Amino acid sequence: MAAEKKKVKPIDFESNTFKQMKDDMMSELNVLLREMERHGSEDGVMTVKIVVHTEEKQLDDGKPHVVPSFKHKIKTGFNVQHEKEGELAGDYVLKRNDKNLYQLELLTEQLDMMEEEVE
């Protein structure tokens, strides 16, 4: 009986070893770009984490062999910023009574009379 020819699978990113990870990356990249466009975001991030594990196993030939496994996790995210501006200034002065801070309307001639009424 002729010996079976064993498959050789290179460990590189160009081979099919990481095909599922590359497919997942492309899928997540498309989702990220679509969501960024939908929300008007200009910056996004995709993080790929690969966990490499090796385990020594005794196979059919009775010898110990190192068997690798590769797990991946892909995260994407982007910033959506909403901004409104306004100003609160100019017509009030900050005052303090015994208990609290308060704002008092700035009417220069009446400032002293108003201050007495509030306190």
WOPETA-V493153 format. One record per backbone hydrogen bond with DSSP energy under -1.0 kcal/mol. CO is the residue of the C=O (numbers start at 1). NH is the residue of the N-H. E is the energy in kcal/mol with one decimal. If there is no record, write none. Layout:
co = {CO:CO}
nh = {NH:NH}
e = {E:E}
//
This chain:
co = {10:16:18:19:20:21:22:23:24:25:26:27:28:29:30:31:32:33:34:35:36:43:45:47:49:51:53:55:57:59:63:65:67:69:71:73:75:77:91:93:95:100:102:104:105:107:110:111:112:113:114:115}
nh = {12:19:22:23:24:25:26:27:28:29:30:31:32:33:34:35:36:37:38:39:41:79:77:75:73:71:69:67:65:62:59:57:55:53:51:49:47:45:106:104:102:97:95:93:107:111:114:115:116:117:118:119}
e = {-1.0:-1.7:-2.5:-2.8:-2.5:-2.6:-2.4:-2.3:-2.7:-2.5:-2.1:-2.1:-2.8:-2.6:-2.3:-2.7:-2.6:-2.3:-2.3:-2.2:-2.5:-1.2:-2.0:-2.6:-2.2:-2.5:-2.5:-3.2:-3.1:-2.6:-1.7:-3.2:-1.7:-2.5:-3.1:-2.8:-3.0:-2.9:-3.8:-2.8:-2.6:-2.5:-3.1:-2.8:-1.2:-1.3:-2.6:-2.2:-1.5:-1.6:-1.9:-1.9}
//
